[in-house]
């Protein structure tokens, strides 16, 4: 169970309280440090999946924990950003992104119970959405320059559109099972 990918995923979970504390520190460098911790978590997200496949170290524990770590880290970051920016422009995308994660998690669980988990596997659109989302969150946390915040908002809205699009894609893939009278 304790292989490199699972260790990276667990490390990502351990970064969450560190990220939270750093975000609220009353120092000029705190936003950069918080953005760095979020970036580090994002890198471990990329690495753990790559290494699990490359080293043939996929485990049921890792398959469970990896999406949990991703969703918790992103949700915590979005809640902090909504609190920090206190803007409808931040709140609406955060609600859409978090809501989509809940819907898709429930859909994947239900499809797994139906023995059809493969129909709602991670898609390429979902990976692009994740990349845009991570870059947007890093920029919105760091807020180094006004142009960075503006670009990060643009990326956040691109990620939000991709989030909605990938949710529709997953729901369409599961449509026949969802509308079936056999369940």
N, C-alpha and C positions, 0 to 999 in steps of 0.2 A: 504494500500500500504506500509506503513512504519512498517514492521515487522522485526524480528531479521535477517532473511536471507537477506532481501533487504538492511538493514542497514550495514551488513557485506560487501555486494557487493559494496555499495557506499563508504564505508571506504576503500576498496581495490582501488577504483579509486582515492580517495584522497591521497593514499600512493604514487602514481606515481610521482607527482612533488617532493615529499619529497625524494623518492628514487633517482631521477635525480640529485637533488642538492647535496645530501650526496655523491653520486658516484664521483662527481667532486671536493669535498672538498680536500684541499691540506694537509691533515693530515694522519698519519700512520693508524689510526683507521677507516678511511673513508670506505675502502673496506669491512671491517668486518661489519660496521654499514649498509652499502648499502645491503650487503648480508642478514643481519638480517631483514631489511625492506622487501626485496624480499621474504624471508622465511615467514614473517608474512603475506604478501599478499597471498602466496601459502596456508598457513594454513586457511585463511579466505575463500579461494576458496573451500577447502575441507569442511569446516564447513557450509558455506551457503547452499550448495546443500544438505548436510546431514540434517541440521535443517529444510530446506524447506519440505523435505519428512517426517521427523520424527514428526514435529509439524503441518503437513498439512497446511503449509503456502506458498505454491507455488502460484505465481501470474504472470500474463502476463508481468508486469514490470520486475520482477525478471528473468523470462525466457528470456527476451530481454537483460537486462543489464548484467547478469552474463557472457555470452560468450563474450560480448564486453569488459568487464573489464579484462577478462583473456587474450584475444588477444592483447589488448593495452599494458598490463603490460609485456607480453612476448616479444612483438615487440619492445617496448622501451628498455628492457634489452638487446635484441639481437643487436639492433643498437648501444647501448653503448659498448657492448663487441666487436663488429666489429671495432668500432672506437679505442677502447683501444688496442686490440691485433694486429690490422692491418695485418692480415694474411689471406691467401687463405683458410687455415684450419678452420678458424672461419667464413669467409664470405660465403663459399659454403653451410654449414649447415644452416646458418641464412637465406639465400635466399630460400632454400628448405622449411624450416619451415614456414616462413612468406608467401611464395607463396601458400603453402598448405592451410594455414588458409584462404587466400582470396578465393581460389577455393572452399573450402568446405562451406564457408559462402555463397558464391553465389549459390552453389548447393542447400544448405538448403533453401535459400530464394525462389529459383525457384521451388523446390519440394513442398514447402508450398503453392505456388500459384497454383500448380497442385492438391492440396489436398492430397499430398502423403508425408508429412513431416516425418511421422513415419518410412518410409523406410530408412531415413538417420539420425536416432537417434544416440546418442553417444554410441559407442561400448566399450567393455572391452579393446580392443586393443588401443583405443583412451585414455582410462584412464591410461593404463600402459605407453603409450607414454608421457602423461602429467607428470607422476611421474618422469620418467627418465629425461625429459626436465627440470623440476623444479630443481631437484638435480644437474644436470649439470650446470645450470645457477648460482645456489647458489655457487657452488665450483669455477666456473670461475670468479665470482665477488670477492669472498673472497680471493682466491689465497694464502691461508695461507702457504702452503708448495708446493714444486714442484710436489710431488706425488699427491697432491690434484688436481692440474691443469691437470696433465696427466689423472688421473681417471675421472675428469670432462669432458675432451675431449672425452674419451672413451664413457662416458654416453651420451654426445652430439651426437656422431655418432650413438649410439644405438637409441637414440630418433629420429634422422634424418631418420634412416631406418624404424623405427616404424611409423614415420610421413608419409613417402612415402607409406608404406604398408597400413596404415589406409585410406589414400586418395584413393588408388586403391580399397580398400574394399567398401568405400562409393560410388565411381563411378560405381562399379559393381552392387551395390544394386540399383542404379538409372539408370542403363544401359537401361533397357527396356523403361523407360519413356523418357530418353534422345534421344533414337533412333526412337521413335514413330513418325509417320507422323500426329498425332492428335494435335500437338501443334504448 
